[in-house]
Amino acid sequence: MESVKRIVRISIPLILICIVSGATLTVSNDMTKGRIEEVEERKINGSLSIVFPGASFNKMDDYYSAMINGEEMGYAFVAEGSGYSGTIKTMVGMYQNGTISRIHVISQLETPGLGTQIAEPDFTNQFSGKRIEDIRLRRDGGLIDSITGATISSRAITEIVRTRAEEVMNETR
Amino acid sequence: MKLDELTKGVFKYNPIFYLMLGLCPLLAVSTRVDNALGMSLGVLFVLVGSNVIISLFRQWIPPEVRIPCFIVVIASFVTIVDLFMHGYVPELHERLGIYIPLIVVNCIILGRVEAFASKKPVSHSLLDGIGMSIGFMLGIVAIASVREVLSTGAMTIFGYAIIPIFTETPATVMLLPPGAFLTIAIIMALINYKNIRKERK
């Protein structure tokens, strides 16, 4: 009997604290949910118009079809995968014939100053106009120059883009 | 004296240079001054919030389960910071990334709650939280300033160029973990040197 009492005395406050914080978190989640969705959507929309400027987009299953003047130009899609540290998420624009129009890194957590260069135009511009099979580092037999000191990050983003581009190509064929 | 509770965290018992707490986020986020300021604001909110709540309920928390209780309260505050930062300052949220959720395990917070707020009245805990956060901010901003200037050759805080150009050939190593260790070591050495000289006099 004594031990039951002791357990109750210990557990009731902990349970109460958990209930109160659960309720507080529900409220703050509801308060911020709309804004967070908006922020995420704005990020996606912003990067869509970077990879296909001036196009309008129709959402398909897991990619967007890019239309210019009512004609389908190509596809835009998000490619995601592990980098050197954390996930690299990038928007890719691809013409119907399998040539990349542009890529734009949405988020990444690479080493500041080294790996983060994968998000900079000097690196990402290399993808524009390349065919899927050439999206490999030069040392892996492709046409992409890796960043000095950040080979792993460079290879990661290159592989992520190519793998996803191949998938979308197969889906749309 | 009450004001002592505020100032002790800033100088005498500075969480970074005296208590040596919270070094993990310190190493990771001190690459740029704006990141350091953002992190300090997060820590300020979580530490003051947890200190006050724990101190308010300190008599009702059974000592056997005090650590789980503290962690639940701290984790709730961190999640609130994370959600609001994501919604309202997305750029900062993106740059601080994983280090916001990791405020939960920042030992400054659990350390202050356990050693101070769970034993002292609310007003003292509030001041302690503010003082420790300011101490943390001073430390992290000092280290971030050194690292940013040396690693990028300039210093920009929220878009304002504080030091437009310092060097044309910045040292990338200062951006990487060794740069953080070196900076902390040199600052600590200077502080210790000063303290030892003071003692000798």
Contacts between the chains, C-beta under 8 A, distances in Angstrom:
chain1	res1	chain2	res2	distance
A	9	B	62	6.3
A	10	B	62	4.6
A	10	B	64	5.1
A	10	B	65	5.5
A	11	B	65	7.5
A	13	B	57	7.8
A	13	B	60	5.4
A	13	B	61	5.8
A	13	B	62	5.9
A	13	B	65	7.4
A	13	B	69	6.8
A	14	B	62	7.7
A	14	B	65	4.9
A	14	B	68	6.0
A	14	B	69	5.8
A	14	B	72	7.7
A	17	B	57	7.8
A	17	B	61	7.9
A	17	B	69	5.3
A	17	B	72	5.4
A	17	B	73	6.6
A	18	B	72	5.8
A	21	B	72	5.4
A	21	B	73	6.6
A	21	B	75	7.7
A	21	B	76	3.8
A	24	B	76	5.9
A	24	B	80	7.2
A	25	B	76	5.9
A	25	B	79	5.7
A	25	B	80	7.2
A	28	B	79	7.5
A	28	B	80	4.8
A	28	B	83	5.4
A	28	B	84	7.1
A	29	B	83	6.3
A	31	B	83	7.9
A	32	B	83	4.3
A	32	B	84	5.8
A	32	B	86	6.9
A	32	B	87	4.1
A	32	B	88	8.0
A	35	B	86	8.0
A	35	B	87	3.4
A	35	B	88	6.7
A	36	B	83	7.1
A	36	B	86	5.1
A	36	B	87	4.8
A	38	B	87	8.0
A	39	B	86	6.8
A	39	B	87	6.3
A	39	B	90	4.5
A	43	B	90	7.6
A	86	B	97	7.1
A	86	B	98	7.0
A	107	B	94	6.0
A	109	B	97	5.2
A	109	B	98	6.8
A	111	B	175	7.7
A	111	B	176	6.8
A	112	B	31	5.0
A	112	B	32	7.8
A	112	B	175	5.2
A	113	B	31	7.8
A	113	B	151	6.4
A	113	B	152	7.8
A	113	B	172	5.5
A	113	B	175	4.0
A	113	B	176	7.6
A	114	B	172	6.9
A	114	B	175	7.6
A	114	B	176	7.7
A	149	B	172	7.8
